[in-house]
Amino acid sequence: MPPRLRTSTPDSAASDTPRAPRCPEVSAPRRRYRRPLLGALALAALASPAISSGCAPGFTPASEIETLRVFAVTPSASYAAPGEEVTLTLSYHDGLIGPDDAARPIQIVWLGGCYNPPGSQYYGCYESLAETFASLAGDPTSSDLIGFGPTFTFTMPEDILDGVAAPAVGSRAGSAYVFFAVCAGQLGPVEDPGGRAGSFPIGCFDSEGRRLGADSFIPGYTQVFTFEDGRRNNNPAIDKLNLDDKEIPEDFGSIPSVKACPISSEERRQVGCSAPDIASECETHTLKVIVDADTVADPEEPTATEGSSGEDLPVDSDNLTEVVWVSYYTDQGELQGDTQLVNDAVKGYNPESETTWVPPPDPGVTTIWAVLRDARGGSSVIQRRIRVE
C-alpha cells in the first residue's frame, strides 16, 4: 500500500511557542507568513507559519520561484492496470538566466525500468538506474527505458504483480519507479560515496566539469501503482484560476493588470520590528483555484475497511473522501498562505482555498502557478500571467 499523507499544524496558542521580541508601540505590526515545507521530490506539502526572531531579514519562501523548480509530475494514471500505457508530464520553471541574459538551456532525462524494488524503496533502483544511464553513451533512442523532454511514456508490465505477497490488509500491489533529472547544464555519472541507501548515480555539471547545486539540478522520481483489485485514481482537476473572483484568461492578450506595490523586495524580507505594513501601503489580491466540488476528490480505496480475507475491520470509512490540497507559486511578488486545503477527508470540500498575492515593486509580467494534489499521486497544474503596472 502507498504511504498516507499526514499533515499537522502547530498549535499557535501553546504557551511554549517561540515568539519574537516585543516591538515598540510605534512599530508597524509584524507581518506573518505561511510557508510550505515541501518534500525533496515535490509529492507532498505541509503548511506552517514561519518562526523568526529579532528584526533580521527572513528567508525567501518556497512559493517564490527564483531558481530551477519542478512543480509536479502528473501521471495519466497514478494507479494503472497491467499492460497499460502511462504518460508522465513534468511541470517546471527556471527562475535563473544565463550569463548572456538569455534563458538557460534545460536538459531533462527520464529513466524507467525499475519495478517492485526490494522493500519498495526507491534507492533499491539505483544499481539498475546507473546501468540505464550508462547506456546513454550508445544509442539512447533504441531503449524504451529512456526519454527526453517534459513528457515520458512507459508501459506497466503485464506481470507486475507476479511474486508480490498478499498484505495483511487490502489488495496486492506492485509499482513502477520512473526517475527524472532536470539539469541546467550537462548530466553525467557520479560515484556512489557509500551508505546503506546508496546515492543518486547522476549529477549535473557546467561546461568546465564543475558539479552544479540545487539551483541548477533537480533529480527525483514518481511511483505508479497497480492493484490486484483494479482500483483507479483520477487526477484532481482544476477548472480555472481566479484573480479577485474573476477568471484569469489563458490568452496573453487578455491578461489582467494590477498596480505594483512600492515596497521593495528587501523591505518585504524584514520581520519583527522592521516589517512594513503591506496591507496599508499596497493593494493585495486574492488568488483561488476553482474546482468541481463534487468530483475533486475520489472516494478512499474500497478495501480500507476490509481485511485480506474479507472480514470487516473496526474502521468506519464509508463517508471518507480523499485529501486534496493546492500550492500556489509566483515568480514575482509574494504569497501569504500559499498552501491551502481543498478537500478534507471528513468535512469534504473546503470553499476557502484562496491565497493572498502581493504584487512586486517593479512593472512587468508575473507568472502564477497553482498545483492541485491528492494523497495518492494525482496532480494537476495551471499556469497564468498577470501584468503589473
Protein Blocks (a to p, Z undefined) as FASTA:
>chain_A
ZZddddddddfkbfklccdddddfkbccddddddddddfkopaccddddddehjbdcddd
fklcfbdcdfbdcdfblbdcehiacddddddddfbdcfkopacdddddddehiahiehii
aklmmmmmmmmmmmmmmmmklpckbcedjbdcddddfklmgopacdfbdcdddddddddd
dddbdddddddebdjklpafbdcddfkopacdfkloccddddddddfklpacdddddfbd
ceehiacdfblklcccddddfbdfklmmpghjllccfklmpccddddddddfklmpccdd
fklmccfkopacfbdfklgccddddddddfedjdehjaccfbdfklopafblcccddddf
becddddddddddfeopacddddddddZZ
